[in-house]
Amino acid sequence: MAVRIRLRLRRGNLIKEVVGLVNSGYEADTPQLLVPVGLAKELKLWPPGENAIEAVFETAGGPLRVWIIRRAVMVKAVAEDASSDEVETDIVVSHLADEPLISDRLAGALKIAVEDFAEGLWRFRWEPKDKLRRSEARTA
């Protein structure tokens, strides 16, 4: 099991709901959401424009070439009865990604507290510790 959370992405008037995987090993200096090329196309961020920065991320599987679009979308974590504030987020596009990945900084900014990765349990940090939410099903 893993922790997957429903996210609402907003880019101008375009709104898209996706399920993102909380990845505590995805360390970033800014709130980042790594997305597959298909989702980047839906957000009208692919092919990359002149504001995209090509970079190489070092991963456990080896180097990964990505394109970073700074402050590209507003992201909010949404549950059936609560949601986080919106967070200005960088989009990182990868040809190898098969689902959106939530960086450590984005998880922190969305006030996500993972209670149990193995059981897929989480809550918002402002909620009582016994308010446990279950992971969303993988959609990608």
Phi and psi in radians as a Rosetta constraint file:
Dihedral C 1 N 2 CA 2 C 2 CIRCULARHARMONIC -2.481 0.35
Dihedral N 2 CA 2 C 2 N 3 CIRCULARHARMONIC 3.093 0.35
Dihedral C 2 N 3 CA 3 C 3 CIRCULARHARMONIC -1.856 0.35
Dihedral N 3 CA 3 C 3 N 4 CIRCULARHARMONIC 1.980 0.35
Dihedral C 3 N 4 CA 4 C 4 CIRCULARHARMONIC -2.071 0.35
Dihedral N 4 CA 4 C 4 N 5 CIRCULARHARMONIC 2.393 0.35
Dihedral C 4 N 5 CA 5 C 5 CIRCULARHARMONIC -2.243 0.35
Dihedral N 5 CA 5 C 5 N 6 CIRCULARHARMONIC 2.433 0.35
Dihedral C 5 N 6 CA 6 C 6 CIRCULARHARMONIC -1.250 0.35
Dihedral N 6 CA 6 C 6 N 7 CIRCULARHARMONIC 2.303 0.35
Dihedral C 6 N 7 CA 7 C 7 CIRCULARHARMONIC -2.135 0.35
Dihedral N 7 CA 7 C 7 N 8 CIRCULARHARMONIC 2.502 0.35
Dihedral C 7 N 8 CA 8 C 8 CIRCULARHARMONIC -1.918 0.35
Dihedral N 8 CA 8 C 8 N 9 CIRCULARHARMONIC 2.056 0.35
Dihedral C 8 N 9 CA 9 C 9 CIRCULARHARMONIC -1.763 0.35
Dihedral N 9 CA 9 C 9 N 10 CIRCULARHARMONIC 2.363 0.35
Dihedral C 9 N 10 CA 10 C 10 CIRCULARHARMONIC -2.255 0.35
Dihedral N 10 CA 10 C 10 N 11 CIRCULARHARMONIC 2.171 0.35
Dihedral C 10 N 11 CA 11 C 11 CIRCULARHARMONIC -2.259 0.35
Dihedral N 11 CA 11 C 11 N 12 CIRCULARHARMONIC 1.738 0.35
Dihedral C 11 N 12 CA 12 C 12 CIRCULARHARMONIC 1.114 0.35
Dihedral N 12 CA 12 C 12 N 13 CIRCULARHARMONIC -2.185 0.35
Dihedral C 12 N 13 CA 13 C 13 CIRCULARHARMONIC -1.549 0.35
Dihedral N 13 CA 13 C 13 N 14 CIRCULARHARMONIC -0.100 0.35
Dihedral C 13 N 14 CA 14 C 14 CIRCULARHARMONIC -1.475 0.35
Dihedral N 14 CA 14 C 14 N 15 CIRCULARHARMONIC 2.176 0.35
Dihedral C 14 N 15 CA 15 C 15 CIRCULARHARMONIC -2.170 0.35
Dihedral N 15 CA 15 C 15 N 16 CIRCULARHARMONIC 2.329 0.35
Dihedral C 15 N 16 CA 16 C 16 CIRCULARHARMONIC -2.395 0.35
Dihedral N 16 CA 16 C 16 N 17 CIRCULARHARMONIC 2.302 0.35
Dihedral C 16 N 17 CA 17 C 17 CIRCULARHARMONIC -1.770 0.35
Dihedral N 17 CA 17 C 17 N 18 CIRCULARHARMONIC 2.333 0.35
Dihedral C 17 N 18 CA 18 C 18 CIRCULARHARMONIC -2.431 0.35
Dihedral N 18 CA 18 C 18 N 19 CIRCULARHARMONIC 2.937 0.35
Dihedral C 18 N 19 CA 19 C 19 CIRCULARHARMONIC -1.922 0.35
Dihedral N 19 CA 19 C 19 N 20 CIRCULARHARMONIC 2.207 0.35
Dihedral C 19 N 20 CA 20 C 20 CIRCULARHARMONIC -1.987 0.35
Dihedral N 20 CA 20 C 20 N 21 CIRCULARHARMONIC 2.537 0.35
Dihedral C 20 N 21 CA 21 C 21 CIRCULARHARMONIC -1.562 0.35
Dihedral N 21 CA 21 C 21 N 22 CIRCULARHARMONIC 2.177 0.35
Dihedral C 21 N 22 CA 22 C 22 CIRCULARHARMONIC -1.288 0.35
Dihedral N 22 CA 22 C 22 N 23 CIRCULARHARMONIC 2.108 0.35
Dihedral C 22 N 23 CA 23 C 23 CIRCULARHARMONIC -2.122 0.35
Dihedral N 23 CA 23 C 23 N 24 CIRCULARHARMONIC 1.692 0.35
Dihedral C 23 N 24 CA 24 C 24 CIRCULARHARMONIC -1.151 0.35
Dihedral N 24 CA 24 C 24 N 25 CIRCULARHARMONIC -0.318 0.35
Dihedral C 24 N 25 CA 25 C 25 CIRCULARHARMONIC -1.489 0.35
Dihedral N 25 CA 25 C 25 N 26 CIRCULARHARMONIC -0.089 0.35
Dihedral C 25 N 26 CA 26 C 26 CIRCULARHARMONIC -1.580 0.35
Dihedral N 26 CA 26 C 26 N 27 CIRCULARHARMONIC 1.554 0.35
Dihedral C 26 N 27 CA 27 C 27 CIRCULARHARMONIC -1.540 0.35
Dihedral N 27 CA 27 C 27 N 28 CIRCULARHARMONIC 2.323 0.35
Dihedral C 27 N 28 CA 28 C 28 CIRCULARHARMONIC -2.476 0.35
Dihedral N 28 CA 28 C 28 N 29 CIRCULARHARMONIC 2.753 0.35
Dihedral C 28 N 29 CA 29 C 29 CIRCULARHARMONIC -1.503 0.35
Dihedral N 29 CA 29 C 29 N 30 CIRCULARHARMONIC -0.288 0.35
Dihedral C 29 N 30 CA 30 C 30 CIRCULARHARMONIC -2.349 0.35
Dihedral N 30 CA 30 C 30 N 31 CIRCULARHARMONIC 2.843 0.35
Dihedral C 30 N 31 CA 31 C 31 CIRCULARHARMONIC -1.088 0.35
Dihedral N 31 CA 31 C 31 N 32 CIRCULARHARMONIC 2.158 0.35
Dihedral C 31 N 32 CA 32 C 32 CIRCULARHARMONIC -2.348 0.35
Dihedral N 32 CA 32 C 32 N 33 CIRCULARHARMONIC 2.525 0.35
Dihedral C 32 N 33 CA 33 C 33 CIRCULARHARMONIC -2.177 0.35
Dihedral N 33 CA 33 C 33 N 34 CIRCULARHARMONIC 2.012 0.35
Dihedral C 33 N 34 CA 34 C 34 CIRCULARHARMONIC -1.506 0.35
Dihedral N 34 CA 34 C 34 N 35 CIRCULARHARMONIC 2.248 0.35
Dihedral C 34 N 35 CA 35 C 35 CIRCULARHARMONIC -2.276 0.35
Dihedral N 35 CA 35 C 35 N 36 CIRCULARHARMONIC 2.681 0.35
Dihedral C 35 N 36 CA 36 C 36 CIRCULARHARMONIC -1.209 0.35
Dihedral N 36 CA 36 C 36 N 37 CIRCULARHARMONIC 2.795 0.35
Dihedral C 36 N 37 CA 37 C 37 CIRCULARHARMONIC -1.002 0.35
Dihedral N 37 CA 37 C 37 N 38 CIRCULARHARMONIC -0.688 0.35
Dihedral C 37 N 38 CA 38 C 38 CIRCULARHARMONIC -1.012 0.35
Dihedral N 38 CA 38 C 38 N 39 CIRCULARHARMONIC -0.751 0.35
Dihedral C 38 N 39 CA 39 C 39 CIRCULARHARMONIC -1.212 0.35
Dihedral N 39 CA 39 C 39 N 40 CIRCULARHARMONIC -0.653 0.35
Dihedral C 39 N 40 CA 40 C 40 CIRCULARHARMONIC -1.050 0.35
Dihedral N 40 CA 40 C 40 N 41 CIRCULARHARMONIC -0.667 0.35
Dihedral C 40 N 41 CA 41 C 41 CIRCULARHARMONIC -1.123 0.35
Dihedral N 41 CA 41 C 41 N 42 CIRCULARHARMONIC -0.771 0.35
Dihedral C 41 N 42 CA 42 C 42 CIRCULARHARMONIC -1.069 0.35
Dihedral N 42 CA 42 C 42 N 43 CIRCULARHARMONIC -0.549 0.35
Dihedral C 42 N 43 CA 43 C 43 CIRCULARHARMONIC -1.511 0.35
Dihedral N 43 CA 43 C 43 N 44 CIRCULARHARMONIC 0.042 0.35
Dihedral C 43 N 44 CA 44 C 44 CIRCULARHARMONIC 1.091 0.35
Dihedral N 44 CA 44 C 44 N 45 CIRCULARHARMONIC 0.655 0.35
Dihedral C 44 N 45 CA 45 C 45 CIRCULARHARMONIC -1.999 0.35
Dihedral N 45 CA 45 C 45 N 46 CIRCULARHARMONIC 0.147 0.35
Dihedral C 45 N 46 CA 46 C 46 CIRCULARHARMONIC -2.448 0.35
Dihedral N 46 CA 46 C 46 N 47 CIRCULARHARMONIC 2.370 0.35
Dihedral C 46 N 47 CA 47 C 47 CIRCULARHARMONIC -1.167 0.35
Dihedral N 47 CA 47 C 47 N 48 CIRCULARHARMONIC 2.743 0.35
Dihedral C 47 N 48 CA 48 C 48 CIRCULARHARMONIC -1.137 0.35
Dihedral N 48 CA 48 C 48 N 49 CIRCULARHARMONIC 2.410 0.35
Dihedral C 48 N 49 CA 49 C 49 CIRCULARHARMONIC -1.545 0.35
Dihedral N 49 CA 49 C 49 N 50 CIRCULARHARMONIC -3.021 0.35
Dihedral C 49 N 50 CA 50 C 50 CIRCULARHARMONIC -1.194 0.35
Dihedral N 50 CA 50 C 50 N 51 CIRCULARHARMONIC -0.298 0.35
Dihedral C 50 N 51 CA 51 C 51 CIRCULARHARMONIC -1.491 0.35
Dihedral N 51 CA 51 C 51 N 52 CIRCULARHARMONIC -0.088 0.35
Dihedral C 51 N 52 CA 52 C 52 CIRCULARHARMONIC -1.404 0.35
Dihedral N 52 CA 52 C 52 N 53 CIRCULARHARMONIC 2.437 0.35
Dihedral C 52 N 53 CA 53 C 53 CIRCULARHARMONIC -1.896 0.35
Dihedral N 53 CA 53 C 53 N 54 CIRCULARHARMONIC 2.119 0.35
Dihedral C 53 N 54 CA 54 C 54 CIRCULARHARMONIC -1.401 0.35
Dihedral N 54 CA 54 C 54 N 55 CIRCULARHARMONIC 2.361 0.35
Dihedral C 54 N 55 CA 55 C 55 CIRCULARHARMONIC -2.556 0.35
Dihedral N 55 CA 55 C 55 N 56 CIRCULARHARMONIC 2.941 0.35
Dihedral C 55 N 56 CA 56 C 56 CIRCULARHARMONIC -2.135 0.35
Dihedral N 56 CA 56 C 56 N 57 CIRCULARHARMONIC 2.123 0.35
Dihedral C 56 N 57 CA 57 C 57 CIRCULARHARMONIC -1.655 0.35
Dihedral N 57 CA 57 C 57 N 58 CIRCULARHARMONIC 2.402 0.35
Dihedral C 57 N 58 CA 58 C 58 CIRCULARHARMONIC -1.521 0.35
Dihedral N 58 CA 58 C 58 N 59 CIRCULARHARMONIC 2.134 0.35
Dihedral C 58 N 59 CA 59 C 59 CIRCULARHARMONIC -2.159 0.35
Dihedral N 59 CA 59 C 59 N 60 CIRCULARHARMONIC 2.965 0.35
Dihedral C 59 N 60 CA 60 C 60 CIRCULARHARMONIC -1.058 0.35
Dihedral N 60 CA 60 C 60 N 61 CIRCULARHARMONIC -0.491 0.35
Dihedral C 60 N 61 CA 61 C 61 CIRCULARHARMONIC -1.572 0.35
Dihedral N 61 CA 61 C 61 N 62 CIRCULARHARMONIC 0.058 0.35
Dihedral C 61 N 62 CA 62 C 62 CIRCULARHARMONIC 1.952 0.35
Dihedral N 62 CA 62 C 62 N 63 CIRCULARHARMONIC -3.100 0.35
Dihedral C 62 N 63 CA 63 C 63 CIRCULARHARMONIC -1.099 0.35
Dihedral N 63 CA 63 C 63 N 64 CIRCULARHARMONIC 2.491 0.35
Dihedral C 63 N 64 CA 64 C 64 CIRCULARHARMONIC -2.271 0.35
Dihedral N 64 CA 64 C 64 N 65 CIRCULARHARMONIC 2.094 0.35
Dihedral C 64 N 65 CA 65 C 65 CIRCULARHARMONIC -1.432 0.35
Dihedral N 65 CA 65 C 65 N 66 CIRCULARHARMONIC 2.244 0.35
Dihedral C 65 N 66 CA 66 C 66 CIRCULARHARMONIC -2.374 0.35
Dihedral N 66 CA 66 C 66 N 67 CIRCULARHARMONIC 2.937 0.35
Dihedral C 66 N 67 CA 67 C 67 CIRCULARHARMONIC -2.163 0.35
Dihedral N 67 CA 67 C 67 N 68 CIRCULARHARMONIC 2.246 0.35
Dihedral C 67 N 68 CA 68 C 68 CIRCULARHARMONIC -1.878 0.35
Dihedral N 68 CA 68 C 68 N 69 CIRCULARHARMONIC 2.214 0.35
Dihedral C 68 N 69 CA 69 C 69 CIRCULARHARMONIC -1.995 0.35
Dihedral N 69 CA 69 C 69 N 70 CIRCULARHARMONIC 1.876 0.35
Dihedral C 69 N 70 CA 70 C 70 CIRCULARHARMONIC -1.203 0.35
Dihedral N 70 CA 70 C 70 N 71 CIRCULARHARMONIC 2.436 0.35
Dihedral C 70 N 71 CA 71 C 71 CIRCULARHARMONIC 0.828 0.35
Dihedral N 71 CA 71 C 71 N 72 CIRCULARHARMONIC 0.792 0.35
Dihedral C 71 N 72 CA 72 C 72 CIRCULARHARMONIC -1.441 0.35
Dihedral N 72 CA 72 C 72 N 73 CIRCULARHARMONIC -0.573 0.35
Dihedral C 72 N 73 CA 73 C 73 CIRCULARHARMONIC -2.452 0.35
Dihedral N 73 CA 73 C 73 N 74 CIRCULARHARMONIC 2.817 0.35
Dihedral C 73 N 74 CA 74 C 74 CIRCULARHARMONIC -1.756 0.35
Dihedral N 74 CA 74 C 74 N 75 CIRCULARHARMONIC 2.322 0.35
Dihedral C 74 N 75 CA 75 C 75 CIRCULARHARMONIC -2.150 0.35
Dihedral N 75 CA 75 C 75 N 76 CIRCULARHARMONIC 2.458 0.35
Dihedral C 75 N 76 CA 76 C 76 CIRCULARHARMONIC -2.391 0.35
Dihedral N 76 CA 76 C 76 N 77 CIRCULARHARMONIC 2.413 0.35
Dihedral C 76 N 77 CA 77 C 77 CIRCULARHARMONIC -1.471 0.35
Dihedral N 77 CA 77 C 77 N 78 CIRCULARHARMONIC 2.328 0.35
Dihedral C 77 N 78 CA 78 C 78 CIRCULARHARMONIC -2.222 0.35
Dihedral N 78 CA 78 C 78 N 79 CIRCULARHARMONIC 2.374 0.35
Dihedral C 78 N 79 CA 79 C 79 CIRCULARHARMONIC -2.177 0.35
Dihedral N 79 CA 79 C 79 N 80 CIRCULARHARMONIC 3.090 0.35
Dihedral C 79 N 80 CA 80 C 80 CIRCULARHARMONIC -1.111 0.35
Dihedral N 80 CA 80 C 80 N 81 CIRCULARHARMONIC -0.479 0.35
Dihedral C 80 N 81 CA 81 C 81 CIRCULARHARMONIC -2.281 0.35
Dihedral N 81 CA 81 C 81 N 82 CIRCULARHARMONIC 0.172 0.35
Dihedral C 81 N 82 CA 82 C 82 CIRCULARHARMONIC -2.817 0.35
Dihedral N 82 CA 82 C 82 N 83 CIRCULARHARMONIC 2.829 0.35
Dihedral C 82 N 83 CA 83 C 83 CIRCULARHARMONIC -2.669 0.35
Dihedral N 83 CA 83 C 83 N 84 CIRCULARHARMONIC 2.778 0.35
Dihedral C 83 N 84 CA 84 C 84 CIRCULARHARMONIC -1.482 0.35
Dihedral N 84 CA 84 C 84 N 85 CIRCULARHARMONIC 3.008 0.35
Dihedral C 84 N 85 CA 85 C 85 CIRCULARHARMONIC -1.215 0.35
Dihedral N 85 CA 85 C 85 N 86 CIRCULARHARMONIC 2.798 0.35
Dihedral C 85 N 86 CA 86 C 86 CIRCULARHARMONIC -1.289 0.35
Dihedral N 86 CA 86 C 86 N 87 CIRCULARHARMONIC 2.532 0.35
Dihedral C 86 N 87 CA 87 C 87 CIRCULARHARMONIC -2.217 0.35
Dihedral N 87 CA 87 C 87 N 88 CIRCULARHARMONIC 2.234 0.35
Dihedral C 87 N 88 CA 88 C 88 CIRCULARHARMONIC -1.180 0.35
Dihedral N 88 CA 88 C 88 N 89 CIRCULARHARMONIC 2.201 0.35
Dihedral C 88 N 89 CA 89 C 89 CIRCULARHARMONIC -2.319 0.35
Dihedral N 89 CA 89 C 89 N 90 CIRCULARHARMONIC 2.453 0.35
Dihedral C 89 N 90 CA 90 C 90 CIRCULARHARMONIC -1.377 0.35
Dihedral N 90 CA 90 C 90 N 91 CIRCULARHARMONIC 2.455 0.35
Dihedral C 90 N 91 CA 91 C 91 CIRCULARHARMONIC -1.762 0.35
Dihedral N 91 CA 91 C 91 N 92 CIRCULARHARMONIC 2.296 0.35
Dihedral C 91 N 92 CA 92 C 92 CIRCULARHARMONIC -2.016 0.35
Dihedral N 92 CA 92 C 92 N 93 CIRCULARHARMONIC 2.107 0.35
Dihedral C 92 N 93 CA 93 C 93 CIRCULARHARMONIC -1.789 0.35
Dihedral N 93 CA 93 C 93 N 94 CIRCULARHARMONIC 2.295 0.35
Dihedral C 93 N 94 CA 94 C 94 CIRCULARHARMONIC -2.306 0.35
Dihedral N 94 CA 94 C 94 N 95 CIRCULARHARMONIC 2.373 0.35
Dihedral C 94 N 95 CA 95 C 95 CIRCULARHARMONIC -1.224 0.35
Dihedral N 95 CA 95 C 95 N 96 CIRCULARHARMONIC -0.362 0.35
Dihedral C 95 N 96 CA 96 C 96 CIRCULARHARMONIC -1.651 0.35
Dihedral N 96 CA 96 C 96 N 97 CIRCULARHARMONIC -0.263 0.35
Dihedral C 96 N 97 CA 97 C 97 CIRCULARHARMONIC -1.165 0.35
Dihedral N 97 CA 97 C 97 N 98 CIRCULARHARMONIC 2.452 0.35
Dihedral C 97 N 98 CA 98 C 98 CIRCULARHARMONIC -2.038 0.35
Dihedral N 98 CA 98 C 98 N 99 CIRCULARHARMONIC -0.007 0.35
Dihedral C 98 N 99 CA 99 C 99 CIRCULARHARMONIC -2.816 0.35
Dihedral N 99 CA 99 C 99 N 100 CIRCULARHARMONIC 2.747 0.35
Dihedral C 99 N 100 CA 100 C 100 CIRCULARHARMONIC -1.126 0.35
Dihedral N 100 CA 100 C 100 N 101 CIRCULARHARMONIC 2.415 0.35
Dihedral C 100 N 101 CA 101 C 101 CIRCULARHARMONIC -2.044 0.35
Dihedral N 101 CA 101 C 101 N 102 CIRCULARHARMONIC 2.248 0.35
Dihedral C 101 N 102 CA 102 C 102 CIRCULARHARMONIC -1.619 0.35
Dihedral N 102 CA 102 C 102 N 103 CIRCULARHARMONIC 2.119 0.35
Dihedral C 102 N 103 CA 103 C 103 CIRCULARHARMONIC -1.266 0.35
Dihedral N 103 CA 103 C 103 N 104 CIRCULARHARMONIC 2.913 0.35
Dihedral C 103 N 104 CA 104 C 104 CIRCULARHARMONIC -1.038 0.35
Dihedral N 104 CA 104 C 104 N 105 CIRCULARHARMONIC -0.743 0.35
Dihedral C 104 N 105 CA 105 C 105 CIRCULARHARMONIC -1.153 0.35
Dihedral N 105 CA 105 C 105 N 106 CIRCULARHARMONIC -0.668 0.35
Dihedral C 105 N 106 CA 106 C 106 CIRCULARHARMONIC -1.201 0.35
Dihedral N 106 CA 106 C 106 N 107 CIRCULARHARMONIC -0.756 0.35
Dihedral C 106 N 107 CA 107 C 107 CIRCULARHARMONIC -1.008 0.35
Dihedral N 107 CA 107 C 107 N 108 CIRCULARHARMONIC -0.751 0.35
Dihedral C 107 N 108 CA 108 C 108 CIRCULARHARMONIC -1.126 0.35
Dihedral N 108 CA 108 C 108 N 109 CIRCULARHARMONIC -0.764 0.35
Dihedral C 108 N 109 CA 109 C 109 CIRCULARHARMONIC -1.156 0.35
Dihedral N 109 CA 109 C 109 N 110 CIRCULARHARMONIC -0.527 0.35
Dihedral C 109 N 110 CA 110 C 110 CIRCULARHARMONIC -1.447 0.35
Dihedral N 110 CA 110 C 110 N 111 CIRCULARHARMONIC -0.014 0.35
Dihedral C 110 N 111 CA 111 C 111 CIRCULARHARMONIC 1.114 0.35
Dihedral N 111 CA 111 C 111 N 112 CIRCULARHARMONIC 0.695 0.35
Dihedral C 111 N 112 CA 112 C 112 CIRCULARHARMONIC -1.550 0.35
Dihedral N 112 CA 112 C 112 N 113 CIRCULARHARMONIC 2.261 0.35
Dihedral C 112 N 113 CA 113 C 113 CIRCULARHARMONIC -2.040 0.35
Dihedral N 113 CA 113 C 113 N 114 CIRCULARHARMONIC 1.984 0.35
Dihedral C 113 N 114 CA 114 C 114 CIRCULARHARMONIC -1.431 0.35
Dihedral N 114 CA 114 C 114 N 115 CIRCULARHARMONIC 2.185 0.35
Dihedral C 114 N 115 CA 115 C 115 CIRCULARHARMONIC -1.664 0.35
Dihedral N 115 CA 115 C 115 N 116 CIRCULARHARMONIC -0.572 0.35
Dihedral C 115 N 116 CA 116 C 116 CIRCULARHARMONIC -2.793 0.35
Dihedral N 116 CA 116 C 116 N 117 CIRCULARHARMONIC 1.881 0.35
Dihedral C 116 N 117 CA 117 C 117 CIRCULARHARMONIC -1.133 0.35
Dihedral N 117 CA 117 C 117 N 118 CIRCULARHARMONIC -0.727 0.35
Dihedral C 117 N 118 CA 118 C 118 CIRCULARHARMONIC -1.108 0.35
Dihedral N 118 CA 118 C 118 N 119 CIRCULARHARMONIC -0.638 0.35
Dihedral C 118 N 119 CA 119 C 119 CIRCULARHARMONIC -1.636 0.35
Dihedral N 119 CA 119 C 119 N 120 CIRCULARHARMONIC -0.126 0.35
Dihedral C 119 N 120 CA 120 C 120 CIRCULARHARMONIC 1.223 0.35
Dihedral N 120 CA 120 C 120 N 121 CIRCULARHARMONIC 0.671 0.35
Dihedral C 120 N 121 CA 121 C 121 CIRCULARHARMONIC -1.869 0.35
Dihedral N 121 CA 121 C 121 N 122 CIRCULARHARMONIC 2.402 0.35
Dihedral C 121 N 122 CA 122 C 122 CIRCULARHARMONIC -2.643 0.35
Dihedral N 122 CA 122 C 122 N 123 CIRCULARHARMONIC 3.015 0.35
Dihedral C 122 N 123 CA 123 C 123 CIRCULARHARMONIC -2.741 0.35
Dihedral N 123 CA 123 C 123 N 124 CIRCULARHARMONIC 2.925 0.35
Dihedral C 123 N 124 CA 124 C 124 CIRCULARHARMONIC -1.379 0.35
Dihedral N 124 CA 124 C 124 N 125 CIRCULARHARMONIC 2.551 0.35
Dihedral C 124 N 125 CA 125 C 125 CIRCULARHARMONIC -1.077 0.35
Dihedral N 125 CA 125 C 125 N 126 CIRCULARHARMONIC -0.469 0.35
Dihedral C 125 N 126 CA 126 C 126 CIRCULARHARMONIC -1.417 0.35
Dihedral N 126 CA 126 C 126 N 127 CIRCULARHARMONIC -0.160 0.35
Dihedral C 126 N 127 CA 127 C 127 CIRCULARHARMONIC -1.492 0.35
Dihedral N 127 CA 127 C 127 N 128 CIRCULARHARMONIC 2.734 0.35
Dihedral C 127 N 128 CA 128 C 128 CIRCULARHARMONIC -1.049 0.35
Dihedral N 128 CA 128 C 128 N 129 CIRCULARHARMONIC 2.642 0.35
Dihedral C 128 N 129 CA 129 C 129 CIRCULARHARMONIC -1.079 0.35
Dihedral N 129 CA 129 C 129 N 130 CIRCULARHARMONIC -0.377 0.35
Dihedral C 129 N 130 CA 130 C 130 CIRCULARHARMONIC -1.574 0.35
Dihedral N 130 CA 130 C 130 N 131 CIRCULARHARMONIC 0.034 0.35
Dihedral C 130 N 131 CA 131 C 131 CIRCULARHARMONIC -1.535 0.35
Dihedral N 131 CA 131 C 131 N 132 CIRCULARHARMONIC 1.478 0.35
Dihedral C 131 N 132 CA 132 C 132 CIRCULARHARMONIC -1.713 0.35
Dihedral N 132 CA 132 C 132 N 133 CIRCULARHARMONIC 2.357 0.35
Dihedral C 132 N 133 CA 133 C 133 CIRCULARHARMONIC -1.934 0.35
Dihedral N 133 CA 133 C 133 N 134 CIRCULARHARMONIC 2.572 0.35
Dihedral C 133 N 134 CA 134 C 134 CIRCULARHARMONIC -1.621 0.35
Dihedral N 134 CA 134 C 134 N 135 CIRCULARHARMONIC 2.578 0.35
Dihedral C 134 N 135 CA 135 C 135 CIRCULARHARMONIC -1.009 0.35
Dihedral N 135 CA 135 C 135 N 136 CIRCULARHARMONIC 2.509 0.35
Dihedral C 135 N 136 CA 136 C 136 CIRCULARHARMONIC -1.273 0.35
Dihedral N 136 CA 136 C 136 N 137 CIRCULARHARMONIC 2.745 0.35
Dihedral C 136 N 137 CA 137 C 137 CIRCULARHARMONIC -1.272 0.35
Dihedral N 137 CA 137 C 137 N 138 CIRCULARHARMONIC 2.554 0.35
Dihedral C 137 N 138 CA 138 C 138 CIRCULARHARMONIC -1.138 0.35
Dihedral N 138 CA 138 C 138 N 139 CIRCULARHARMONIC 2.355 0.35
Dihedral C 138 N 139 CA 139 C 139 CIRCULARHARMONIC -1.967 0.35
Dihedral N 139 CA 139 C 139 N 140 CIRCULARHARMONIC -0.357 0.35
